[in-house]
Amino acid sequence: MKINGNELEKIYNPVKTENNLNNSERAKSRNDKLTDRITFSKKAKEFSSVSGLTKKVVEKVVKQTPPDKLLKLKSEISAGKYRVSAEEISDAILGLPSKDC
C-alpha cells in the first residue's frame, strides 16, 4: 500500500496555523478573535468624576454628628452665645478642615 502526502493529510487532519492560512482564512480567523469593546465619551468620563465627588459630599453630609456636640450647639444658640468667626465661615466655604474636629 502506497500513501502519498494528500492521503496522509486526510488521515491526520492537521490543525492549520496562522502561517498556513490563505488571506480569506486569515480574515476569518481574525474575526473570530475580535472581542467587544466599550469606549466612553469625554462627557461620560467627566460625569463619572463628578459622580465620585457627589458621593463624597453626600457621605460627608450624612455623617452623623456626635450628640454631645449637638447639645452644646443647641444650648449656645438658645442662650444667644453662639458665634462663628468670619475666618471659620471662609474656611468652610473653601472646604478647609475645621479647627474643632
URTADA-V157626 format. One record per residue. N is the residue number from 1. RES is the residue in one small letter. PSI is psi in degrees with one decimal (999 if undefined). NEAR is the number of other ideal C-beta (glycine too) atoms within 10 Angstrom. D_LAST is the distance of its C-alpha to the last C-alpha in Angstrom with 2 decimals. Layout:
N;RES;PSI;NEAR;D_LAST + N;RES;PSI;NEAR;D_LAST
This chain:
1;m;132.5;3;94.91 + 2;k;129.3;4;93.43 + 3;i;121.5;8;89.71 + 4;n;177.0;7;88.64 + 5;g;-38.9;7;85.12 + 6;n;-42.5;8;84.75 + 7;e;-37.6;11;85.58 + 8;l;-39.4;10;83.29 + 9;e;-38.0;10;80.40 + 10;k;-35.1;8;81.17 + 11;i;-49.1;9;81.23 + 12;y;-18.4;8;77.93 + 13;n;67.2;7;76.07 + 14;p;154.0;9;73.79 + 15;v;131.6;6;70.27 + 16;k;134.6;11;70.14 + 17;t;170.8;8;67.61 + 18;e;-35.9;9;66.02 + 19;n;-29.0;6;68.73 + 20;n;-6.9;10;71.56 + 21;l;146.8;14;70.48 + 22;n;177.8;8;72.08 + 23;n;-45.5;7;70.06 + 24;s;-36.4;8;69.89 + 25;e;-35.3;12;68.90 + 26;r;-43.0;13;66.16 + 27;a;-43.7;11;64.78 + 28;k;-40.9;10;64.79 + 29;s;-41.3;13;63.11 + 30;r;-40.0;11;60.32 + 31;n;-34.4;8;59.84 + 32;d;-27.2;7;59.48 + 33;k;-6.1;6;56.62 + 34;l;144.5;7;54.66 + 35;t;162.2;4;51.29 + 36;d;146.8;4;49.17 + 37;r;146.9;5;46.52 + 38;i;128.7;4;43.68 + 39;t;141.3;5;42.55 + 40;f;139.0;10;39.76 + 41;s;165.5;8;40.16 + 42;k;-38.9;7;37.87 + 43;k;-38.5;8;36.67 + 44;a;-38.5;9;35.88 + 45;k;-39.8;10;33.84 + 46;e;-41.7;11;31.89 + 47;f;-39.4;13;31.34 + 48;s;-43.5;11;30.07 + 49;s;-36.8;9;27.37 + 50;v;-39.2;10;26.43 + 51;s;-40.5;9;26.43 + 52;g;-40.8;10;23.95 + 53;l;-42.0;10;21.61 + 54;t;-42.4;11;22.14 + 55;k;-42.0;10;21.33 + 56;k;-41.4;9;17.91 + 57;v;-44.7;11;17.17 + 58;v;-42.2;10;18.57 + 59;e;-39.9;9;16.55 + 60;k;-39.4;8;13.25 + 61;v;-39.0;7;14.80 + 62;v;-19.3;7;16.25 + 63;k;130.5;7;13.22 + 64;q;134.6;6;13.28 + 65;t;137.4;8;10.93 + 66;p;137.7;8;11.15 + 67;p;-37.1;8;14.28 + 68;d;-34.5;8;13.36 + 69;k;-39.3;11;10.73 + 70;l;-41.7;11;13.62 + 71;l;-39.6;10;16.13 + 72;k;-45.9;12;14.50 + 73;l;-42.7;12;14.36 + 74;k;-43.8;11;17.90 + 75;s;-37.9;11;19.27 + 76;e;-40.9;12;18.06 + 77;i;-46.7;10;19.56 + 78;s;-27.6;9;22.73 + 79;a;-7.5;8;23.17 + 80;g;18.7;7;22.81 + 81;k;-0.5;8;20.17 + 82;y;119.2;12;17.30 + 83;r;140.4;7;17.00 + 84;v;129.2;8;15.01 + 85;s;156.0;9;15.92 + 86;a;-34.0;7;17.73 + 87;e;-41.8;10;15.56 + 88;e;-39.3;14;12.42 + 89;i;-46.6;10;14.90 + 90;s;-37.8;10;16.39 + 91;d;-40.7;14;13.24 + 92;a;-40.1;12;12.57 + 93;i;-40.1;8;16.30 + 94;l;-7.7;7;16.33 + 95;g;20.0;7;13.56 + 96;l;151.2;11;11.55 + 97;p;143.0;8;7.86 + 98;s;154.3;8;6.02 + 99;k;-18.8;9;5.74 + 100;d;-0.4;6;3.84 + 101;c;999;5;0.00
